């Protein structure tokens, strides 16, 4: 799947409110908060875009599945298995 953002885009500072105990433990473990948040946000954005796409295309997907169920795949006559 195509990336939803450019990895070359400039960084932008932002403020977050985090659980103080979790933040202290992350700092103790030398976790890079920016990189970790970016990975988590990338995953969340990707999942939501996928869900959005599926919802927007649900009718077409259902129609395609219905057509395939009724008539099989167009390539069925060419399969060797």
C-alpha positions in Angstrom: 0.0 0.0 0.0 1.2 3.5 -0.8 2.5 5.6 2.0 0.0 8.2 3.2 2.6 10.8 3.8 6.1 11.9 2.7 8.9 10.7 5.0 10.8 13.8 3.7 8.2 16.3 5.0 9.5 18.7 7.6 8.9 18.0 11.3 6.5 20.1 13.2 6.6 20.6 17.0 3.4 19.8 18.9 2.3 19.4 22.5 1.0 16.1 23.9 -0.5 15.2 27.3 0.8 11.8 28.4 0.4 9.7 31.5 3.2 11.0 33.8 4.3 7.5 35.0 4.3 6.1 31.5 6.4 9.1 30.3 8.9 8.7 33.2 9.3 5.0 32.4 9.8 5.7 28.7 12.4 8.3 29.5 14.2 5.8 31.9 14.2 3.3 29.0 15.6 5.9 26.6 12.6 5.6 24.3 12.6 8.1 21.5 9.1 9.7 22.0 9.0 11.4 18.6 9.9 8.3 16.6 7.6 6.1 18.7 4.6 8.5 18.3 5.3 8.9 14.6 5.2 5.1 14.1 2.0 4.8 16.2 0.3 7.7 14.4 1.3 6.3 11.0 -0.3 2.9 11.9 -3.5 4.6 13.2 -3.8 6.8 10.1 -3.3 3.8 7.9 -5.9 1.8 9.7 -8.5 4.6 9.6 -7.8 5.3 5.9 -8.3 1.6 5.2 -11.6 1.6 7.1 -12.7 4.7 5.3 -11.9 3.3 1.9 -13.7 0.0 2.7 -16.8 2.0 3.8 -16.7 4.2 0.7 -16.4 1.2 -1.6 -18.7 -1.3 0.3 -21.4 -1.3 -2.4 -18.9 -1.9 -5.2 -17.2 -4.7 -3.2 -20.5 -6.3 -2.4 -21.5 -6.1 -6.1 -18.2 -7.7 -7.2 -18.6 -10.4 -4.6 -22.2 -11.1 -5.7 -21.1 -11.2 -9.4 -18.3 -13.7 -8.5 -20.6 -15.8 -6.4 -23.2 -16.0 -9.2 -20.9 -16.4 -12.2 -17.5 -17.4 -10.9 -14.3 -15.7 -11.8 -13.6 -14.6 -15.4 -10.4 -16.6 -15.3 -12.0 -19.9 -14.2 -11.9 -21.4 -17.7 -8.1 -20.8 -17.9 -7.1 -22.3 -14.5 -5.1 -25.5 -14.6 -5.8 -26.5 -11.0 
